[in-house]
Every structure is written in C-alpha cells, then in structure tokens.
Amino acid sequence: MTVFEDIVIGKSSIPALAVTIVLMTAIPVVFFLDWRRKHKARTKIRYLIAGAVGFIISARVLELGVHSFCILADNAVSRFINGSTVAYVLYGTIMAGVFEECGRHIVLKYVMKKDRAPENAILYGIGHGGIEILAVLLPAMITYLVIAVMFSRGSAEEALHALNITQETAAAALPSVQAAAAFDYAMMAIHVIERLLAMFLHIGLTIVVYSGVIHAKKGCLLLAILLHMLADTFPALYQRGMVPLWTVEVWSALWVAIIGFIAIKLYRDCK
C-alpha cells in the first residue's frame, strides 16, 4: 500500500484535532448549561432528550435508510442522482429539510404535548444540534486524531497494522488518513464555526416549527423545510466540488442570520 507511505502528518494536525474535539464537545454543553441556568423554572430536560432522539430517528435512521437506496446502492435511481449535480443537490436538500423538519413537527406536536413553553423549544433545538455533534461529528474527529497519532509515531506500515487497515480496506480508509494528515488550525476554526452556525440554525428552525404547532399554522412547517433546503444548498454543492469551503461558511452565516431574524420574531409571538 505504497499510497500511504507518502502520508505526512502535519505538525499542527494532532494539537488542532485535540482542540477541535474539546471545543466541539463544549458547544452543546455550554449552550445547554447557559440556557438551563437562565430558564430553569420553565425548561424540562425531556425536551433536550426529545431533540436528540428526534434527530437520531429522523436523520440517522429514516433519512439514511432512504440514502442507502437512492445514493449508496447501485441502481437506476442512485446512478441518476449521483450522475447529476442538480439532481444531487435537490435530492440532498429536500431529504434533509423534509426528514429533519417533519421529525421536529411530529415530536413537538404529537409526543411533547406538555410544557410547551417557548423556552423548551429552544432546549429541543439544543438537543437536536447537540447530538449531531456528539454522535456524528465528534466520533469522526476522534478517529482522525487516532490516525494522526498512529502515523506520527512510526512508519506507515506500523500505523496501518495498528489501525487494522488491510489491502481490502485501504481504499475506504485513505480519505480519512488524508483528512487527518491535512488537518490544521484553519480547519479547526472552520469546523468550530460551522458547528456554532449549525447549532443556531437548528434552534432557529425548531422555533419556526414550534410556532406552527402552537398556532396551528401548517405554513410554518413548509417554511422550515424551505429554509433548511436553502441553508443546505452550498454544503451540497461543496460535496460535489462545485464551490470552495469558505463560501459554504459565508452562505451558512447568511441563512443563520435570516432564520434567526424570523425565529426571534416568532419566539416573541409565542411568549
């Protein structure tokens, strides 16, 4: 596996990954502790848990189940979607918007029927965004850190053996090894900023859906789906190599600001 022999772990990779893990862990914890401290009398921990469970079921079980057929499997549908940037972006943004926002709507309307204070809607959003960090992104960062440490300690052959990377799994493991080697403080900043924006995005969209539940307005769910789709457009384009990473962050910040403006108004109307 000579391709791994050219892998060189950057000097900043290990410390940057370690700091990223600490900061990404701190984001949901700080959001929760700060909001809970300010609104302890009106918030219920079960809304935090509901947000986490809602994300796992809607995004990591149901949505991924559809992806396994439409993206990962080899069939006419997957070949069409993967073969067209327009189809890929439309599919990806629609699926994310529909599954996550409908998941919020179902849980907030049919499961969480008690204590529907707007403060609890915020807590739900923190749970939704927080579990995405802890269950999806943090494990990837920890994997990168382990890879970086293994490759920095000795030869590529020793690292591959320690990581149990074989000839059969080399192709699948290569992108992770390359990502770990290239990780630096700039990437750390991008990842942390992206997660902060995502947390505000999830909280804002939760308020939009919550307002629809409280005021029986179906248009709020449709609005949340549309806003989610728009916010995810540049990330989907980046996955296709169509735009640079910095444009994704600018685009995300723009939609976080727009969604935040809408959510603040709706939140005040719910008080």
Residue pairs with C-beta under 8 A, 6 or more apart in sequence:
1 156
1 160
1 165
1 167
1 170
3 170
3 174
4 156
4 159
4 160
4 165
4 170
4 174
4 177
5 156
7 151
7 156
7 177
7 178
7 181
8 181
9 148
9 151
9 152
9 180
9 181
10 181
10 182
10 183
10 184
12 183
12 184
12 185
13 148
13 152
13 180
13 181
13 182
13 183
13 184
14 145
14 148
14 149
14 152
16 183
16 184
16 185
16 187
16 188
17 141
17 144
17 145
17 148
17 180
17 183
17 188
18 145
19 188
20 141
20 183
20 187
20 188
20 191
20 192
21 138
21 141
21 142
21 145
23 188
23 192
24 133
24 137
24 138
24 141
24 191
24 192
24 195
25 133
25 134
25 138
27 130
27 133
27 192
27 195
27 196
27 199
28 126
28 129
28 130
28 131
28 133
28 134
28 199
29 130
31 126
31 129
31 130
31 199
32 48
32 123
32 126
32 130
35 43
35 119
35 122
35 123
35 126
36 43
36 123
39 119
39 122
42 117
42 119
42 120
43 117
43 119
43 120
43 122
43 123
44 115
44 120
44 123
45 123
46 112
47 112
47 115
47 120
47 121
47 123
47 124
47 127
48 123
48 124
48 126
48 127
48 130
49 127
50 107
50 111
50 112
50 124
50 127
51 107
51 123
51 124
51 125
51 126
51 127
51 128
51 129
51 130
51 131
51 206
52 127
52 128
52 130
52 131
53 107
54 103
54 104
54 106
54 107
54 124
54 127
54 128
55 100
55 103
55 127
55 128
55 129
55 131
55 132
56 131
56 135
57 103
58 99
58 100
58 102
58 103
58 104
59 96
59 99
59 100
59 103
59 132
60 135
60 136
62 99
62 103
63 95
63 96
63 99
63 100
66 95
66 99
67 95
69 75
69 77
69 78
70 77
70 78
70 81
70 91
71 78
71 81
71 82
71 91
72 78
80 87
81 87
81 88
81 91
82 88
85 237
85 240
85 242
88 236
88 239
88 240
89 233
89 236
89 237
89 240
92 232
92 236
92 239
93 228
93 229
93 230
93 232
93 233
93 236
94 229
96 228
96 229
96 232
97 224
97 225
97 226
97 227
97 228
97 229
97 232
98 225
100 128
100 205
100 228
101 205
101 209
101 221
101 224
101 225
101 228
102 221
102 225
104 124
104 128
104 205
104 206
104 209
104 210
104 224
105 209
105 212
105 213
105 221
105 224
107 124
108 116
108 121
108 124
108 206
108 209
108 210
108 213
109 213
112 120
112 124
116 210
116 213
116 214
118 207
118 210
118 267
118 270
118 271
121 206
121 207
121 210
121 267
121 270
122 203
122 206
122 207
122 267
124 206
124 210
125 199
125 202
125 203
125 204
125 205
125 206
125 207
126 199
126 202
126 203
128 202
128 206
129 198
129 199
129 201
129 202
129 203
130 199
132 198
132 202
133 195
133 199
137 191
137 195
141 191
143 176
143 180
144 176
144 179
144 180
144 183
145 180
146 163
147 159
147 163
147 176
147 177
147 180
148 180
148 181
148 183
150 158
150 159
150 162
150 163
151 159
151 177
151 180
151 181
153 159
160 166
160 170
163 173
165 173
165 177
190 245
190 246
190 249
193 249
194 248
194 249
194 252
197 249
197 252
197 253
197 256
198 252
200 256
200 259
200 260
201 231
201 252
201 255
201 256
201 259
203 263
204 256
204 259
204 260
204 262
204 263
205 224
205 227
205 228
205 259
205 263
207 263
207 266
207 267
207 270
208 220
208 223
208 224
208 227
208 259
208 262
208 263
208 266
209 220
209 221
209 224
210 266
210 270
211 217
211 220
211 266
211 267
211 269
211 270
212 218
212 219
212 220
212 221
212 223
212 224
213 220
214 270
215 269
215 270
220 266
223 262
227 255
227 258
227 259
227 262
230 255
231 251
231 252
231 255
231 256
231 259
233 251
234 243
234 247
234 248
234 251
234 252
235 248
235 252
237 243
237 248
238 244
238 245
238 247
238 248
